[in-house]
Amino acid sequence: MLRIAIQAKGRLNEKTMALLADAGISASVGSRSLIAHAKGFPVDLLLLRDDDIPQAVAMGTADLGIVGLNEVEEKGVDVHRIIPLGFGGCRLSLAVPREADYKGLEWFNGRRIATSYPAILSRFLKEKEISAEIHTITGSVEIAPAIGMADAIFDIVSSGGTLIQNGLVEVESVFESQSVLIATPDLPAEKQEELDKLCFRFRSIIESRGMKYVLMNLPKSSLDEALKILPGMKSPTILHLADPEWLSLHAVIPESQLWEKIEQLKGIGAEDILVLVLENIVK
């Protein structure tokens, strides 16, 4: 039985539960639950604050954890980073008041910077040879300049809307983050086997994201041109129709290329194009 530490509540919790559900793992989690037993895989869920997850995994309290890479980097504990999970994307950035006369990183020399990530910020400032005063606070870091606690902030940025609301401007992106699966060092062999199975499920789900399954009818005379447009995962699937002059062509393509490819296919005579959502890709 594996024990996975996940965020107890919030956006990361919702995304994590959705990933587990896609992997065939379900759990009933109460509002005050600390541990939840899952169905569909031999695993228990340990519900923690996100900043406690790396330490819980490092100590072996949990075998695995799903948490933001920023928290792993900040805590600096000994865990194995298994796979990125493709959600919870954000960055840690420096931001200054909108009215600041900012010309470059030298602006931070002698300034006070409020942050919940002092370790990452300290390493960055040392690398850039910037001497600034770091104020470690929790909660609403973005209000620190407005109430006189700091001259600037170093905090998580997703859309940037919170910075704008507080009269701040992002000036330097320092660390890119997303959710990752981490594991305790020296996982026993029987648990490593279960981890491999879990990773197989997760990778199948992650690889299917942003991909579309496309089916179409195509004149046989256009096949060579279609193959240049749609290389597919290995190569497209070709099926013969009752009409000897037509084929059915099936391929998997990135969603970002979907409409461009469809326009090109229609240009060579493709008809009756169907676009289907992929749930999993099993390799």
N, C-alpha and C positions, 0 to 999 in steps of 0.2 A: 504494500500500500504506500503510494507516494503522498506526500503532503506538500501542497502548493500554497505559498503565501501570495495573496492578492490584495489590492486596495479595498478597504471596507466599504467605501462609498465614493461617489463622484463619477466623473466622465470616464476615467480609466477603469473603474469597476464595471461600468456598463459595456464598454468595449471588450473587456476581458470575458465577461459572462457571455457575450455574443460569440466570441471566438470559441469558447468551450462548447457552446450549444452547437455551433457549426461542426465541431469535432465529435459530436454525439455524446457530449458529457453534460448532464443537467444536475442542478443542485437547488434545493429550496433553502434560501438564505433569509433568516429573520432579521428584523431591524437591530437586534441586540446580540446577534450570533457572533461567536468568536470562531467556531469551527462548524463547517457544514460538510455533511457526507454526500458524495456525488454518486450518480448512477451513470452507467455506460462506460466506466473506466475505473480501475482500482486507485482512487485518489480521494483525499480529503482536502477541503479548502480552508486555509487559515486566513481570517480577515483582519488585516492590520492597517495602520497608517502607512502611506507610501514610503515615508522616510525611515520607517522601521523595518521594511522588507529586506534590504540588503544585509543588515546585521543579523536578522533572523535566519537567513539562508547561510551566511558565513558561519554562524554558530551551530548549524545543523538542526535548529528548532524546526525549520522547514527544509525539505529536500530541494525544492524549486521555488522560484519567485517570478512573478510577472510585474515589472516595474519600469519606470522611466530610466533610461540610461543616465540621465542627469543625476538621479539619486544614487546610482551605483558609483558614478564618477566622484560625486561629492563625498560619499562615505569612505571610499578608498579601501573597502574591506576585500578579503580574499574570497572571491566567488568566480565561477566559470561563466562566461557570457556565451550562451548556447546559440540562440538565433534571434535576429531582429524580427519583430512581429508586425511591423507595417502600420501601426496606429499610434495615436498619441504624439504625433509629430509636433515638435516645438523647437525653440532655440533659446539659449541664455544670452542675453544681450545687455550692453550698457546703454543707458538712456539718460538724457539731460533735459533740463527745462527748455521749453520751446524758445524762450528769449535768450538763452545762453549764447555767448559768442564762441561757439565751438569751432576750432580749426584743425583738431587732430587729437590723438591720444595724449599729447603733452598737456592738454587742458586738465587732465585728472591729477596732475602733480599737485600735492598739497590739499586735495579736495577730500571730502567725506563721501563715501559711497555706501549706501544701505543695501543689504542683500540677505537672502536666506541661504546663499551658496558661497560662504566665505572661502572654502578650500579651493574651488574651481577658480574663483576670482583672484585669490592670492597667487596661484600658480601663473595665471595669465599676466597679472601686473608685474610679477618678477621676471617673466620671460621678456616682457616689453620694456623693462627697466623703468617702470612708473612707480613713484612713491606716493601712495594715497592711503588714507585712513579708512579702514573697513569697519562698518558698523553692522553687526549681525543682529537681525530682527526677524521675527516671524509675523505672519499675517499679511496685512496690506502694505507691502513694500513700496508700492507706487505712490503712496501719499506722503512718504518721508520728506521729499524736497518741499512740498507745499506747507508742511508744519514746522519746517526748520530743523529737522533731524539730520538731514543730509543734503549734499549739493547735487547728487546724482544717484541712480539706482543701478543694480545689476539683478535682473530678474527674468523669469520665463516670459517669452513673447510667442503668441500664436498668430492672431490676426493683427495685433497692434492696437485694437480698439480701446483697451484699458489705458494704454499710454496716452492716447489722444484725449480721452476723457479727463485725464489728470494733468494735461498741459505738458506732456513729455514727448521727446523725440528720440527714437532709436538711432544710435550713432555707430555702434560697433557690435556685430554678431560674433560671439566668442565660442559657443559650443552648440552643435546640432544634436538633438535628442529625439528618440522615439522609444516606444515600449520594447523591452527585450525579455527573453526567457533566460533566467540565470539558475545556476545549480550550485549546491554545496560541494566543496572539494571532497575527493575520495568517496564518491557515492558508491555504495555496495553494488556488486555485480548484478544482483537480482533487481535492484532499483534502476540501475543503468539500462537494463533491458526494457523496463517499462518506460523509461525516459525516451529511448530510441523509438518506441511505438508511438508515444505522444508527439514527438517531433515529426514523425512521418505524417501524422494527421494534420499537424499545424502547417507543415510545408505545403501539403496538398491544397489547403485552403488559401494560403498566402499566394501561391503561384497562380491560382485561378482568379484572383482579384484583378480587375481591370482588363480581363480578357473576355472576348465574345466568340460564340460559336456561330458561324455563318454557313448557311446552306443556300444553294442557288441552282437554277437550271441554266445551262450554258450550251451554245452551239458547239459541236465537236470541232469545227474549224477554228474556234477561238481558244482552244485548250492551251496551246503553247504560250499565248499572251497572258492567259489567266494564271499560269504557273509562275510567270515572272512577277505578277502582282501579288499573289498569295503563296508565299513559300510554306506557310503553315508551321506547325511545331517541328515536324520532320519533313513532311510533304503533305499536300492536301489529299483527301480521300476522293476517289473518282468512282462513280457508279453509273452504269449504263441504264438508259431509259428504254421504254418500249419503242420510242421513235429512234431509229438508228442514227439520226443526225444530231441528237441532243444527248447531253450528259448531266448528271447531278454532281455538283462539286461541293465538298464540305471542308471547312478550314477553321482554325482557331487563330484569331488576330487580336492585337492590343486594341482596347477601346479608343485610345488616343488616335489611332489610324483608321477607325471604322468608316467614317463618312468619306474620307479621301479614297479608301479602297473601293467602297461601294460605287462612287462616281466613276472610277476607272473601270470597274467591272461592267457597269451599265454601258459604258462607252464601247465595249467590245461585244455587246449583245447579251449580257446576263439578264435573266428575268426571274420573277418570283423569288426574290431574295428574302430569306428569313434570317433574323438575328435573335439568338437565344442567349440567355444568361447562363454562365458556367458556375456551378456550385463548388466543384472540386476538380483538380487535375491530379490523377494518381499516376505516378511514373514508376 
